[in-house]
Amino acid sequence: MSFIIQVKSPRETEQLAMRLAGLLQPRDIVTLEGDLGAGKTTFTKGLAKGLGIERTVNSPTFTILKQYEGTLQLNHFDVYRLENSDEDIGFDELFAEEAVSVIEWAQFIEDYLPGERLGIIIRRLSEEGREVEFQPRGARYENLCRELMR
């Protein structure tokens, strides 16, 4: 089962993510997939705003993880550099924290991800237009998506 929303601009992408942020709970896992420039970091910036985070959010490409404090803590992973690596940086402990975890390029750490999570794929439709596909894994995330689509 999946849910698809089309957005026409980076601003709409952020607004969609802000709405999602209002439904997230501690220990929720959100994975983001999409080509370079598809809008993964834009989506994460919207999530951060929705979680009351005021710091500038950017992709943690070189550090793998950045943590932000808001109404909920946000663990923002960019695991692109872990492709073809067996390195475990303590994912189990990080995912168990009272935080929301957002993981860009999650396919590179598939073996470390919990079975239940919200997968999001962002596809470029035009210069600014995107298709955002939500792929819930587990009843919690299916209900979350139904609520988001209202």
N, C-alpha and C positions, 0 to 999 in steps of 0.2 A: 504494500500500500504506500502510495506517495501523494503528496499535496504540492501543487505548483502555483506559484504566484509570479506574475510579470511586473517588473518595475521599470520606470522610464528614465530614472536618473540616479546618480549616487545619493542624492538627498532622500529619494523614496527607498533606496536600499537601507540607508541608516534608519529611517522611520520604521520600516518593517522589523529591523533588528531590535529597535527600542521597544516595540510591542512585544516581541518575543522575550526580551529581558524581564518584562513585568510578570511573566509566567514561570520563570526559572526558579529553581530551589537549590540550596547547597547540595553538592555532589552531582549535579547534573553535568552531563558530558555532551558537548556539541562538537561535531567534526565538520570541517569546511573543506570542500574540494572545488577545484576550478583552475583553469589555466592562469598563468601569470597575467596580472592585470584584470582578472575577471571581477574582482570586488571583494575578495575574502577579508582583507584588512579594513575596507570600508564597512563591511558588515560587522566586524568586530568592534570598530569604533562606535557604531550604533548600539551594540550590546552594552558597551562600557557606559555610554551616556545613559542608557536605560537603567543601569545599575548604580547611577549616581556618582560615577567616577569622573573626576574633573581633570586628572592628569592627561597629557597628550598620549594617545595610544598609537604605537607604530609596530610594525612587524618585528618580532624578536629573532630575525633570521640568524644572526651571529651568536646569540646567547641561548637559543632554543626556547627559553621560558622567561616571560616577564609577568610579574604579579602586580595587581592593582587593587587598592582598597576602595570600596564603595559601600552601598547598602549590603552587598555581598562581595566577597573577594572574587576577583577574576584572575584565573590562571590562563594566560595566553601563550600557547605553544606554537612554534613554527618548526616542524620537525623535518623540513626539506633536507637539511644537511645529514639526517640520519638514514637516508636512502642507502641500502646495501650495508647497513650497520646492525650489529646485534647488541648495541649499547643500550642498557636499561638505566635510565637516569633516576630511577625510583618512581616510575609511573604509578604503581599501586598506591604508594603513600600519598602522592600528589592528588590522585583522583579521589582518595578517601578524605581529603581535607574539606572543611566547611566552606567550599568555594565552588564556583562554576568554572569548568574547564572548557576552553575553546581550543581546538587543535586544527591548525592549518596543515595540509599535506598528510592527513592522518593515515592514508594508505601505507605510508612507510613504517608505521608502528602498529599495524593491524593486530599482531600477536599480543600486544600489551593492552589493547582496548577492551573495556567491558562489553559484554554482549548487548546490554541495553544502553542505548544512546540515541541521540538525534543526529542523523547525518544530513548535511545540507550541501547540495551541489549548485554552484552558481555558473550559469552559462551566458556568454556574451551573445546578445541578439543584434545589437547595433553599437554605435559609438558609446552611447550611454545606457541603452536598454539592456536589461538582464532578465533571465528566467531563473527563479530561485525554486529549487525542488527540495522539499523536506521529505526525508525518508526515516520515519520513526521506527525504532527497534525496541519493542516492549510496550505494554499497555500504558505506562506513565507517559511516554512520548507520543503515543497515538492520541491520547486525550489532550495533551498539550497542543498538538497540531490542530485538532478539531476546534479547540478554544481559540487558537490564533486565527483560524479561517473564518470565524464568525464576523 
